[in-house]
Amino acid sequence: MHYLNCMVFKGYKLLAIFYGLVCHGIFLIAGAVMFSTILTGFQFSVGALEGLSAVAINFLLLIQFPIGHSFFLSKRGMRVLEIFAPKSYAKTLRTTIYATIASMQLILLFSLWNFSGVFVWQIEMPANLIMILLNLASWALLSISSIQAGYKVQTGSLGWTSVYQGKEPIFPDMPTRGMFSIIRQPIYLSFSLVLWTSPQMSVDLFIVALSYSLYCYFGPMLKEKRFYRIYGKQFTEYQERVPYYLPLISRYVGPFKRG
């Protein structure tokens, strides 16, 4: 019996480590692919299609991330996530699986895009150093806001570490400090800034930046509705106190303010 218990104990720990390695490995690859592709304006993406085929595939690549990103946060989407893990650990591993799928979606977008070869702007040395520094600053803001929101959830580590420790995941409280005391959606704003601060702004990157900036403004509507259901009065007070998307000028702007 003791031997059997040890085997079960080792089994779920190995399972947790496997999901963690896959999740964080793909997460790091996605970050590297995004960083290099944004700085070079999709010049080195591997898509080789032309004409209408390229347009069609690029459109599918463009929409698959925001659709998946929002769907897998819904109740139905969370049930779909549970398919990718053993039943006993499926609910606990949802955050890990969510982060893994989101990273895979970003890899698909930024690696398989069919490059047009047309540029909106190309900033040469040494002026491009300013844009690179702005891009690095945007990545820093994205990292800081993700940490303040709860890095274990954002990186997917909450799920697999909970399985490894043999306990239920403890989700962080609603973030209200740090960057979240300035605006309610610093992660989405930082992500938009990452896309716009490239020294090599191709038409391809411009389309992605514009589309995802719109998503980053309107997409959190679902998130704020979910927060309202969970936190109620606490969230409405926070909503009235802190601007939605832009400091100072957006306190009363946006479709998310509840009377």
Protein Blocks (a to p, Z undefined) as FASTA:
>chain_A
ZZmmmmmmmmmmmmmmmmmmmmmmmmmmmmmmmmmmmmnoomlccbfbehjllmmmmmmm
mmmmmmmmmmmmpmklmmmmmmmpcfklmmmmmmmmmmmmmmmmmmmmmmmpccehiafb
dcddfklmmmmmmmmmmmmmmmmmmmmnopklmnopmmmmmmmnopacddddddfehjll
mbmblmlmmmmmmmmmcfblcfklmmmmmmmmmmmmmmmmmmmmmmmmmnmmmmmmmmmm
pcfklghjlmmgcjkbcZZ
